[in-house]
Amino acid sequence: MPADRTTRPWALLVTLALTALLTACGGPDDSGGGGRVTLRYTWWGNPDRAARTERAVALFEKRHPGVEVQTSFAGYDAYKQKLATQAAGGDAPDVMQLDYRMIDQYATGGVLLDLREQSAVLRTDDIDPGLLATGEVDGALAGLVQARGTETFVYDAAQWKATGVAPPRAGWTWQEWADTMRELTRKSGKPGATDPGQSEDCFEVWLRGQGKSLYREGGGLGFTVDDLTRWWTFTDGLRREGVVSTARQTTQLDGTVENTALGRGTAIGDFNWDAPASGYLGIVGDGVTLAPMPSGEDGRPGQYFKPSMFVGAAANTAHPKEAAQLIDFLINDPEAAGVLGASRGIPVNESIRADLVPKLEGFDRTVADYQDSVDGSLEAPPQAPPSGDSALQTTFSRDYDQVSFERMSPREAAENYVTEAKAELR
């Protein structure tokens, strides 16, 4: 995790992206002899997602012999930083995976192609209109939703069972979660979970459980310094008790499951999104289990279904048709769906979902069953976060580092964050 605070505003990065005309991605040199087209496709994820994606891409290349797809992936944090650098230099990949928190900033920055321009090859009829609309920015279809997902508390069932502590239940509150972590720690001798204080996602779930939000409709923060102080006081207290991961362990988080406390074997549970939790299988084994996120004290749920990710194309790609063909294949091809399974969440193509879900096995089945268990009980998702939120995710965890290393009080760090967030959002 970088030591210096991010100070470069997104607006400057966008300016660089719009002026770097000579470095447009997918230029003429990307077509080899015989008119062969080369596309660059990047995504974030774990090794399981990577292996499935490579198999799907190989199938696409077989179907489209004139197209070669060069792939790359990384953990979320590294991916986010690299994509921002590429976009700033006008060198965004032809096809790219995008988070809900990225879609607005890249679209308004002129980085993304309006996918409606490729409606001849990109089919959207089998996608729920509400989900489809989540990829719209200023009237353009900036990204096509790939799947839906929701947050989860993921844990090692074998270790949990050995403690004799009652398993998680639907509707448990944050206070009940904390008490359970204390009991797990007392009986196992290790922290119950990764410290959630560093996670903007967890903070959002906590806020929503109180009827508040991360951002207001139309922009601006939806919470106060007092709200963030309460959250960080709560999580810092658990860290001081030894109930969640240490400050040193928390600073090692980089968006990969391998570097979480659960992944390192130093805790029993962790917060994550449902589909990416498949990455724990190679570490924990078949005991990986998904539980609902804690609710507000009155039982109000804070978690929600959101587009697990989008896929978009670079506005300056030299091969918009082929890029759209790859996107269409990933979302609408039944054979590709069979390969990808639920590695990115449950598919959004309704006909594919209806056919695929009953056939799912292993952890894909676990994800589908988990979503079924909370379906109908969650509130509507918030609007896509405004430009600046992606950078603020990093700022959020860095400011919490100051709390966990006891360099700032929760209130001092909260005041610092809110000041910086307001400046970033302006």
N, C-alpha and C positions, 0 to 999 in steps of 0.2 A: 504494500500500500504506500503510495507516494507520500513523502513527508510534507511537501509544500502545498498550501491551500490553492485551489483553482481560483485564479483571478481574471483570466481572459474571458470576456463576455462572449456569449454565443453569437451575438450580432457581428462581431469581428470575424468569427469563423465563417459565418455565412457570406460575408463580404469577400473573404478570400476564395470561397468556393465559387462564387459567381464571377469572379474576375480571372480565375485560373483556366482560361479557355483553351490554352495550348496543351493542357494535360488531360483532356477529355478521355473517359474510360472507353474501352472497347473500340479503339480507332481502327482505321482501315488495315493497319498491319496485323490486326487480330484475325484476319481472314487469310488462311493459307492457300496453297495451290488448290485449284478445283473448286474455289468458292467456299471452302470449309470455314465455318464460323466458330470462334472461340468465345465462350461466356465465362465470366468469373462469378461464382456463387459462394457467398459466405454466410455463416450462421454461428450461433453460440450453442453450447450444449455439452453433454457428457459423452463418453466413449460409446455408450449404447445408441444414443441418437446419431452419432457420427457414422457408426457402422451401418445403421439402417438407411441413412441418407445416401451414403455411397452406393448402396445396392439400388436405391431408387434412381439415382443419377445414371448409373450404368444402364438401367432399363430404358431411361429416357434417351440416352445416346444410341442405344440399339434401335429405338423407334425412329430416331432422327439422325441418320448416319452422316449428315452434313454438319452436325453441331458437336463440338467438344466442350465439355464443362469442366473448368478448373475449380476445384473446391478447396475451402479452408474453413476451419472452425477453431474456437477458443472458448475458455470460460467466459462468463458474462462480463465481468469487469474488464478483462483484457480486450474482449471483442468491442465493447462500448468505446473504449479509448482509441482503438485502432480505427474503427469506423469514423469517429469524429475527425481524426487526422486525415483520413482519406477524403472525406467530404470537404474538409477545409481546403485541400489541395486540388479539388476538382477531379479526383480519381476514385470516386465511389465505385464499388463493384457493380457489374451489370444487374445482378439479382442479389438481394440482401434480406436477411431476416431482421425484423424490427420489433421492438417492444412497444407496448401500449404507451409507455412513457417517452418514446422517441418520435412517434408518428407526427406529432404537431410540429416539432422543431425542425425536422428534416423536410417536411412538406412546405412549411412557410419559408424555409431557407432556399427553396428552389432546387433541392437535391433530387426529388423524386418525380418520376414520370406519372402523368395522369393515366392510369390504367384503362380508363374508358376509351382512350384513343386506340386501344387494341381489342375492342369488343368483338371483332371478327374472329379472334382466336382464343379469347379469354372468356369463359362461360361463368355466369354468376346466378343463373336462374334457380339453382338448387341450394342457394345460401339464404338463410333467414334475413329478410330486409333489415331488421334491427342490427344484427351482427354485421351485415355488409356496410351499414352506415357508420360503424365505428371507425372505418378506414377513410372516411370522407373528411377533407379539410378544405374549406373555402370553395366548396362545390366540385372539387376534383377528387377522384378515387386514388388517394395517395398510396394505399396499401390494401392488400386483400387478406382478410383474416384467415388464418390457417386452421385454428382449432380454438376450443374454449377450455379454460382451466380455472382452478381456484386454489387458494392457499390451504395448507395443511400443517398439522403438527405430526411429523414423521418420527417413528421410534423403532428401536430394536425390541421386538416382542419377546424374544428369548430372555434378554437381560431384564426387561420389565417384569416378566412373569416370575423370574427367580427372586425378585425382591418381595413378592407377595402383596404388592400394592395393587389396589383395584384399578383396572384399566380405564382409560379416558371414556367419557360418556358424552353424548350429544347434549349441547346446551351448557357445558361447564363454563364457569365464569373465569375471568383473569385471576381473581383471588383464589378460586378453587385450583386453577392451574398452578399458581405459585405454591399453594399448600401441598399439592401433589409432588411438585419438584423437590420441596423440602423433605418429604417422606422418602422419595426415591434416593436422594442424596444420603440421608441418614442410614438407609438400609443397604445401599450399594457401595458407599464410600467414594462415589464420583459425582460430579455435577449432573443434575437431571437433564440439562439442555444447554445449547448454545445461547449466549446472552442475546435476547431480542432487542436490546436497547439501541443497537447499531443499525437496525433495519427500519427504513422508512415504510416499507410494506407492513410490518407488524404495527408500527405506530398508527398507520392509516386504519387498520382493522380495529385497534383499540379505540381510536377516535369515533369511527362509525358506530361502534357499540354504545356510544354515548349520544348518538344523534348528531354528531359533528362530522366535519369532512376535512380532507387535506387541503382542498382548494374550493373556493366559492364559485358558483356559476358565474361565468363571465370573467374570471380571473381573480387573483389575489389569494392570500392564505385564508383557510377556513378555520384556523385555530389561533390561540393566543400563546404568549410566553408562559402563562400559568398552566395551560394544557400541556405543553412540552415539558415544563418543569415537573409536573406530576408524573408524566411517563418516565422521565429519566431518573426521578427520585425512586420510583417503584423498581425499575430494572437495576439501578445501581445498588439499591439495598439488597437485592437478591445476589448480586455479584459479591458484595461484602460478606454475605453469609456463606459463600461458597456453593450456592445452589445452582448457579449458571457458570458458564465458562469464565476463565480469568481474562484480565485485560490483554495479556500477551497472546492468549489463544484467539481472542476476538479480533485482534489486529491482523491475524493471519488469514482472515476470510477474504476470498478473492472471487467469489461467484462460482467456485467449483465445490462439489460435494466432498471431494477428497480433503479439503482444508477446513471443513467444519469440525466442530468438536465431536460430533457423532462419527464423521468420517475418519477422524484420527483415533477413535476409540476412547476418547476422554469424556464422553457424555453419553447419555442414553437416548436423547431426542434432539430434534432440531426443527426449525420452521423452514418451510420451503413451499414451492408450488407442486401440485400433484404429479404431473408428468415428469418433470426433472428429477423427482425423487427416485426414479428408476436407477439413477446413478449409484445409489446406496447398495444395490443388489450385489455388485462385485466386491463390496467391502463388508457389509453386514450379513448378506445371504438372504435366504428366503423369509427371514423373520421381519423384513421391512413392512411396517404397518402404518396406515394413514388414519389420523383422527381429526375431527373438526377443529377449527380455530376456536379459542376461547371467546365467549360472548361478553356483552356488557353486564353489569351487576343485575339488571332487570331482565336478563335473558335475551336482549336485543342482539341479533347477529351482526358482526362487523365485516365478515368475509363476504365475497361476492363472486359471481362468475364474470370473468373478463376474457376478452380475446387473449389467448395464451401468447400469441404473437402474430405479427403480420409478415407478409412477404411483399417486397416492393422492387421496383426497377429504377435504375439511375436515369435521371432526366436526360443526361448526355450520352447514354449508351448508343453505340453505333448499330446495335442490333435489337431494336425495340420489339420486333415481331418474334424473334427467337426467344428473347427474355420472357415475353408474355406466354409463349408456348411452354416454357419450363414452369412458370408459375401455374398455368392451367393444369399441367400434368401433375404437379405436386398436390394440388387441391382436388382435382376432379377425376383423376384416373383411378378406377377401382383396383387395378393391380398395384399401382403405387401406394394406395391406401393400405393394401394388405401387407406391404413391406414396412411402411412407416408405423402402422399400428397406432398406438396412443402415445408415441414418443414425444409428440408436441402437444398432447392433449387430445380430447375426443374430436374427431373431424367435424367440420361445419357443413360440409356438403350433406344435405339431409338424406338423399337416397343412399349415399355411401355409408353414412352413419347407421341407417336402419339395417343395412346388410352386414356391416362390419361388426358392430357391437356384440351381437349374439355369438360371434365366432371368436371373440377375443379370449386369449389365454394368458396365464402367468400374470405379470405385473400390469399389463394392459387391462386385464380383467379387473385387477385391484383398483386401477384408476377409474374405470367405468362404474364399478360398484360404489366407490367413494362418492363420485359425482351424483349417482342416483340417491345416495343416502342423505344428501343435503339439498337436492333439487326441490324447489318449491318452498324452501324455508328461508332463502336468502333474499335480501333486498336488492333493488336494481343497482347496477354498477354506476359509478360516477362518470362524468364526462372525461374524455381523454385529458391527461394533465397538460398544462400549458408549456410552451417553450421555456426552457430553463430548468425543468424538473429533473432531467437526466443528470445535469451537473449537480443539482441539489442533493441527489441521492448520495453522491460522494461527499459533499459537504456535511450532510447529516451524520454519516458514519465517522468522519474526521472530528466533528465537534463532540460526538459521544466519546471518542478516544480521550479527549481532554478530561471527561468525567471519569472514565474507567481507570485512567492513570492518576486520578486525583489531582489534576492540575487546575481544574475548574470545578466549581459546584454545579449541580444540575441547573440552577437558575442562571448562573453566569453563562453557561454553555447555551442554554435556551435563548437568552437574550442575544447572544452572538449569532446564533443560527437565524433567528427571525430577522435580525437586521440585514444579514447577508442575503437571505431569501427574498426579502422585499426588493433589495437592490437588483438581484439577478432577474426577478420577474419583471422589473421595469425595463 
